[in-house]
Amino acid sequence: MTTTLLVAPPGGAPRAAAATAADFDPGNLISDENFFDGDAMNADAVQSFLDAQLRSCTAGYTCLKGYSQATPAMGGTARCSALPAMGSASAATIIARVGAACGISQKVLLVLLQKEQSLVTDPDPTQRQFDRATGFACPDTAPCDSSFGGFFYQVYYAARQFKVYSAYPANYNHIAGRWNQVLYHPNAACGSSPVFIANQATAGLYNYTPYQPNAAALRNLYSTGDDCSAYGNRNFWRMWSDWFGNPAGPSGPPFGSLEAVKVDRDIAEVSGWAIDPDVREPIDIHVYVSGPQGRVGTAGVANLTRTDVGNAHPSYGPQHGFSIDVSIPAGQSEVCVAAINRGAGQDTWLGCRTVTGVAGTGQSGPPFGSFEGARVDADLVEVSGWAIDPDVLGPVDVHVYVSNTSGRVGTPTVADKPRPDVARVHPAFGPNHGFSVEVRVPAGQSEICVVAINQRVGQNVWLGCRTVVGEPGTGRTGPPFGSFEGARVTGDIARVSGWAIDPDVTRPIEIHVYASGSNGRVGTSTMANLERADVARAYPVFGAQHGFSVDVRISPGAGEICVAAINQRAGQNTWLGCKPVTGPVVTGQSGPPFGNLEAVKATPTGAEVSGWVIDPDTAAPTDVHVYVNGRGVPPVRADGARADVARIYPVFGANHGFSTTLSLAAGAHEVCVFGINIAGPGGNVLLGCRTVTVAAPAPPPAPSPQPGVNPFGNFEAATVSGASASVSGWALDPDAGQGPIDVHVYVTSSTGRVGTATVANLPRADVGRAYPSYGSAHGFGVTVPIGAGSNEICVAAINKGGGSNVWLGCRTVRR
């Protein structure tokens, strides 16, 4: 899975299409249809392709087009069908058979062989290139695993691995259908950026080679970038484009939405968005008005910025919005909108709306209004006033120009803010004609001028100019930054909180929250304007009003909440992150919580409190609040598995048990527990009170060795990450007193058994509390290599003194 190999453009055969960096989409490297097409090429087609790419081999070398080997029999699995053994199979036959057996396009395998080892076009390849043909089990940060060496095994296990990624997507770092943070280079200091991975094929390529090209790599598409450039996925996309055409492939007619038809007397403003999946650029929009005068068409282009559309369809970017004014006659008309097709497919009707036009304003001519204020705040000026164009009732555009020694800069805005005072003087036009916009000015003197933009009859009108004096700003610039800190779920509501700052301004900025689940994706906006003294201490120049807390409704089942900080000036919107959430299951019942405080049991250091509670309005867990002698302790989530409760109340499931440990002083204490209402009617419910007496603690005995006693402990976890597993737990030997002991970890896979030794000397406060005589330094944690497929991991605590070694357990994991 190497990333730094740069391969020259393949020669010997004409390209399908010259790749251009502008077409590169990091979130959609190739379509699933192209990637998982196991019938794309048979052996003859693969051989013809290889022959066309390389005219001749260097004397004394065997090139890929002439390579052959005996191949072993491979049993059928859930990922690949069985492959019988062959005494001699050509490279073309191996590629064709493996692709068909595993459901991976032979074109994918050809591109993989080229981008990893240049095997398709290399006239004098080495055996090392064949042994590492697809880069399988060859990570950037470790040597290759020789167990998977050789051309056949490299092709087979690479194809199989892509099917494993597809079968277990949640087990790997890059997941389709959501935003993923993708590195630019194995050196983490080179940074990363968020990528919305559109499909499983693209996710698989990033799991195989976990880096995206940086700007330098894309600027030199057929050459090298800089020290932070990685080329693997860039080269895959580029080589496919050169050999086979567009990796994403044509995908059909346009799609989009006619969102609104807003009528202003004899004008209808038609707005929405449209995308043709065959192209990234904007497409044409045709608007038709059918009324008493017949049918009239108006053409426009869907090229306005729509950040929400870009976020929902990141492969195509945000420039796909449209807003088109069309004239409508008095009376009833039908307005229909068509998105005009650019590639495969045909034009798409986005919809029709019935509207009613009335006579115009009765006035005509150029705009009029007032430039009322230019309020300076450091390097920002708030420009305000109002403007009306007598030809229309709706708002008009206003352009603000800042002139100084550095030149002239224009800023557009819309005069659409409520101004009741203007409506009282000009009642025919209504109140929505005010404007207020901030513009940046340099330190020193500048002139600000405002122009009202004409709509129909007449021309643009200068509303006036003002002289202002700017001062230095915040001293920083760029996109927003901040933190998505929490998404606390209560019933079907998630309270989303955090903070955000745009370094270009000191004022609060807007936050967009997106909740994705079974009901689709829903967006909510709020302002980051809550008091956050901690943020102010860290960033004093910006002040404290940058916190946010907003409630969003979530749909039943598993979902995801993502938060974006909306950019004000330099830079772009910033994703603050995503968090998984689970919405409530509808129970069909309602009322206050019910449950049982089952036990309040004294311990040497306090008490253990346990029981269960259900809120009948939701299947989700609720909280319990525990009070000791009338004083509350932190809330406890009642989400422990209770199969007995589930048998009696099956609609609510099992996760309603609670158990918590209280630290209490010696003596008698009253413990009371309340079930907290989280959804629907009813209030909190007292589940019961108990009195518990905590005995004064006895001093722990001095640790002393106990000869002849075996070690004991716990093998707690084995977590897979790539070609390794993290193994953890604890172990101690009474013979050793408070001293640590050795732990041996054994991994058994299809390639044999490998042992790894470590020492159980990591701090474990929980073990120290349970066995105070032996102290807390008895934890272990070690990373061990694992093979492909099934692995059995076993852990042994090694005896010190009398007794024998003890097996702490075994677990089976898959890679």
Stockholm file with secondary structure:
# STOCKHOLM 1.0

chainA/1-815         MTTTLLVAPPGGAPRAAAATAADFDPGNLISDENFFDGDAMNADAVQSFLDAQLRSCTAGYTCLKGYSQATPAMGGTARCSALPAMGSASAATIIARVGAACGISQKVLLVLLQKEQSLVTDPDPTQRQFDRATGFACPDTAPCDSSFGGFFYQVYYAARQFKVYSAYPANYNHIAGRWNQVLYHPNAACGSSPVFIANQATAGLYNYTPYQPNAAALRNLYSTGDDCSAYGNRNFWRMWSDWFGNPAGPSGPPFGSLEAVKVDRDIAEVSGWAIDPDVREPIDIHVYVSGPQGRVGTAGVANLTRTDVGNAHPSYGPQHGFSIDVSIPAGQSEVCVAAINRGAGQDTWLGCRTVTGVAGTGQSGPPFGSFEGARVDADLVEVSGWAIDPDVLGPVDVHVYVSNTSGRVGTPTVADKPRPDVARVHPAFGPNHGFSVEVRVPAGQSEICVVAINQRVGQNVWLGCRTVVGEPGTGRTGPPFGSFEGARVTGDIARVSGWAIDPDVTRPIEIHVYASGSNGRVGTSTMANLERADVARAYPVFGAQHGFSVDVRISPGAGEICVAAINQRAGQNTWLGCKPVTGPVVTGQSGPPFGNLEAVKATPTGAEVSGWVIDPDTAAPTDVHVYVNGRGVPPVRADGARADVARIYPVFGANHGFSTTLSLAAGAHEVCVFGINIAGPGGNVLLGCRTVTVAAPAPPPAPSPQPGVNPFGNFEAATVSGASASVSGWALDPDAGQGPIDVHVYVTSSTGRVGTATVANLPRADVGRAYPSYGSAHGFGVTVPIGAGSNEICVAAINKGGGSNVWLGCRTVRR
#=GR chainA/1-815 SS CCSCCCCCCCCSSCCSSCCCGGGCCTTCSSCHHHHTCTTSCCHHHHHHHHHHHCSCCCTTCCCGGGCEEEECCBCCCSSSCCBCCEEEEEHHHHHHHHHHHHTCCHHHHHHHHHHHHCTTTCSSCCHHHHHTTTCTTCCTTSCCCGGGCSHHHHHHHHHHHHHHHHHCGGGSSCCTTEEEEEESSSSGGGCEEEEEECSHHHHHHHHHSCBCCCHHHHHTTTSCCCTTCCCHHHHHHHHHHHHHSCSSCCCCSCEEEEEEEEEETTEEEEEEEEECTTCSSCCEEEEEEEETTEEEEEEEECCEECHHHHHHSTTTCSEEEEEEEEECCBEEEEEEEEECCCSSSCCEEEEEEEEEECCCCSCCSSCEEEEEEEEEETTEEEEEEEEECTTCSSCEEEEEEEEETTEEEEEEEEECEECHHHHHHSGGGCSEEEEEEEEECCBEEEEEEEEECCCSSSCCEEEEEEEEEECCCCSCCSSCEEEEEEEEEETTEEEEEEEEECTTCSSCCEEEEEEEETTEEEEEEEECCEECHHHHHHSGGGCSEEEEEEEEECCBEEEEEEEEECCCSSSCCEEEEEEEEEECCCCSCCSSCEEEEEEEEEETTEEEEEEEEECTTCSSCCEEEEEETTEECCCEECCEECHHHHHHSGGGCSEEEEEEEEECCSEEEEEEEEECCCSSSCCCEEEEEEEEEECCCCCCCCCCCCTTCCCEEEEEEEEEETTEEEEEEEEECGGGTTSCCEEEEEEEETTEEEEEEEECCEECHHHHHHSGGGCSEEEEEEEEECCSSEEEEEEEECCCSSSCCEEEEEEEEEC
#=GC SS_cons         CCSCCCCCCCCSSCCSSCCCGGGCCTTCSSCHHHHTCTTSCCHHHHHHHHHHHCSCCCTTCCCGGGCEEEECCBCCCSSSCCBCCEEEEEHHHHHHHHHHHHTCCHHHHHHHHHHHHCTTTCSSCCHHHHHTTTCTTCCTTSCCCGGGCSHHHHHHHHHHHHHHHHHCGGGSSCCTTEEEEEESSSSGGGCEEEEEECSHHHHHHHHHSCBCCCHHHHHTTTSCCCTTCCCHHHHHHHHHHHHHSCSSCCCCSCEEEEEEEEEETTEEEEEEEEECTTCSSCCEEEEEEEETTEEEEEEEECCEECHHHHHHSTTTCSEEEEEEEEECCBEEEEEEEEECCCSSSCCEEEEEEEEEECCCCSCCSSCEEEEEEEEEETTEEEEEEEEECTTCSSCEEEEEEEEETTEEEEEEEEECEECHHHHHHSGGGCSEEEEEEEEECCBEEEEEEEEECCCSSSCCEEEEEEEEEECCCCSCCSSCEEEEEEEEEETTEEEEEEEEECTTCSSCCEEEEEEEETTEEEEEEEECCEECHHHHHHSGGGCSEEEEEEEEECCBEEEEEEEEECCCSSSCCEEEEEEEEEECCCCSCCSSCEEEEEEEEEETTEEEEEEEEECTTCSSCCEEEEEETTEECCCEECCEECHHHHHHSGGGCSEEEEEEEEECCSEEEEEEEEECCCSSSCCCEEEEEEEEEECCCCCCCCCCCCTTCCCEEEEEEEEEETTEEEEEEEEECGGGTTSCCEEEEEEEETTEEEEEEEECCEECHHHHHHSGGGCSEEEEEEEEECCSSEEEEEEEECCCSSSCCEEEEEEEEEC
//
